[in-house]
Amino acid sequence: MTDDETTTYAYLCIGCPLGCRLEVDEDDQGDIIEIRGSSCRKGDRYAKQEHTDPRRNVTTTVAISGGIWPRLPVKTNGEIPKDQVLEACEELRRVRVQAPVKMGDVVLDNLLGTGCAVIATRDMPAID
């Protein structure tokens, strides 16, 4: 690759309902040269974030004892690095909480050292 060559990466923006098809040009040093295809500032921010440090929210379920259902829906209260999502799910597979649980209760704090908590997304009453 010569100094004036670039590599183009394609992303589908999820920053708003438009779903713009974004292109990010990167030089051989890994620096972003240009972002094309966005219809708003959210698209530019999304493209830069997705290209340099992709992150995701995690939404799943954990086991619960004594509840009216066997699984409790949960989510992270922020985004974690994309390359840690599978490890986070493995960690959450080992979690078991005790009913009752209120929506918003912290189920697990500081998931994988990311600073994100895992919170309940619904109430789970105990079996009477």
C-alpha positions as CSV (number, residue, x, y, z in Angstrom):
1,M,0.0,0.0,0.0
2,T,1.4,3.4,-0.9
3,D,1.0,6.6,1.1
4,D,-1.9,7.9,-1.0
5,E,-4.0,4.7,-0.8
6,T,-7.0,4.4,1.3
7,T,-9.3,1.5,2.4
8,T,-13.0,2.0,2.5
9,Y,-15.2,0.4,5.1
10,A,-19.1,0.3,4.9
11,Y,-21.5,0.6,7.8
12,L,-25.2,0.8,8.2
13,C,-26.1,3.7,10.6
14,I,-28.4,2.9,13.5
15,G,-28.3,6.4,14.9
16,C,-31.8,7.4,13.6
17,P,-34.6,5.7,11.6
18,L,-33.0,6.7,8.2
19,G,-30.5,3.9,8.2
20,C,-27.9,5.7,6.1
21,R,-25.3,3.6,4.3
22,L,-22.0,5.0,5.5
23,E,-18.5,4.8,4.0
24,V,-15.4,5.4,6.0
25,D,-12.1,5.9,4.2
26,E,-9.0,5.0,6.3
27,D,-5.4,5.7,5.3
28,D,-2.6,3.1,5.8
29,Q,-1.9,4.6,9.3
30,G,-5.4,3.7,10.5
31,D,-6.6,7.4,10.5
32,I,-10.0,8.3,9.2
33,I,-9.7,10.4,6.1
34,E,-13.4,10.9,5.2
35,I,-16.9,9.8,6.2
36,R,-19.6,9.7,3.5
37,G,-23.2,8.9,3.3
38,S,-24.6,10.4,6.5
39,S,-27.7,12.6,6.5
40,C,-27.1,14.0,10.0
41,R,-24.4,14.5,12.6
42,K,-25.5,11.3,14.4
43,G,-24.3,9.4,11.3
44,D,-20.8,11.0,11.4
45,R,-20.5,10.2,15.2
46,Y,-21.8,6.7,14.7
47,A,-19.4,5.9,11.8
48,K,-16.4,7.2,13.8
49,Q,-17.4,5.2,16.9
50,E,-18.2,2.0,15.0
51,H,-15.0,2.2,13.1
52,T,-12.6,3.0,16.0
53,D,-14.3,1.5,19.1
54,P,-17.5,-0.5,18.3
55,R,-19.8,-0.9,21.4
56,R,-23.1,-2.6,22.0
57,N,-25.9,-2.8,24.6
58,V,-26.5,-6.3,25.9
59,T,-30.1,-7.4,26.4
60,T,-30.7,-11.0,27.6
61,T,-32.2,-13.0,30.5
62,V,-30.8,-14.4,33.7
63,A,-32.0,-17.3,35.8
64,I,-34.2,-16.5,38.8
65,S,-35.2,-18.6,41.7
66,G,-38.6,-18.3,43.4
67,G,-40.1,-16.1,40.6
68,I,-43.3,-16.7,38.7
69,W,-41.2,-17.3,35.6
70,P,-37.8,-19.0,35.4
71,R,-36.0,-16.2,33.5
72,L,-35.6,-12.5,34.3
73,P,-35.1,-10.0,31.4
74,V,-32.1,-7.8,31.9
75,K,-30.0,-5.2,30.0
76,T,-26.8,-3.3,30.5
77,N,-27.2,0.3,31.5
78,G,-24.6,1.3,28.9
79,E,-22.6,0.0,26.0
80,I,-19.8,-2.5,26.3
81,P,-17.0,-3.1,23.8
82,K,-18.3,-5.3,21.0
83,D,-15.5,-7.8,21.4
84,Q,-16.7,-8.5,25.0
85,V,-20.4,-9.2,24.2
86,L,-20.1,-13.0,24.0
87,E,-18.0,-13.1,27.2
88,A,-20.6,-10.9,28.9
89,C,-23.4,-13.3,27.8
90,E,-21.3,-16.2,29.2
91,E,-21.0,-14.4,32.5
92,L,-24.7,-13.7,32.6
93,R,-25.5,-17.3,31.9
94,R,-23.9,-18.1,35.3
95,V,-26.0,-15.5,37.2
96,R,-29.0,-16.5,39.3
97,V,-31.0,-14.0,41.3
98,Q,-33.7,-14.5,43.9
99,A,-37.3,-13.2,43.5
100,P,-38.8,-10.7,44.2
101,V,-37.0,-8.3,41.8
102,K,-38.1,-4.8,40.9
103,M,-37.6,-3.3,37.4
104,G,-34.4,-1.2,37.6
105,D,-32.7,-3.3,40.3
106,V,-29.0,-3.9,39.7
107,V,-28.5,-7.7,39.0
108,L,-24.8,-7.4,38.4
109,D,-22.5,-4.4,38.9
110,N,-19.5,-3.6,36.7
111,L,-20.0,-6.3,34.1
112,L,-16.5,-7.6,33.1
113,G,-14.9,-4.4,34.5
114,T,-16.6,-2.3,31.9
115,G,-18.3,0.0,34.4
116,C,-21.7,-1.1,33.1
117,A,-24.3,-2.5,35.5
118,V,-26.8,-5.2,34.4
119,I,-30.3,-4.1,35.5
120,A,-33.7,-5.9,35.6
121,T,-36.1,-4.7,32.9
122,R,-39.3,-5.9,34.5
123,D,-40.7,-6.7,37.9
124,M,-40.5,-10.3,38.9
125,P,-42.8,-11.2,41.9
126,A,-42.1,-14.1,44.1
127,I,-44.3,-17.2,44.0
128,D,-46.8,-17.0,46.9
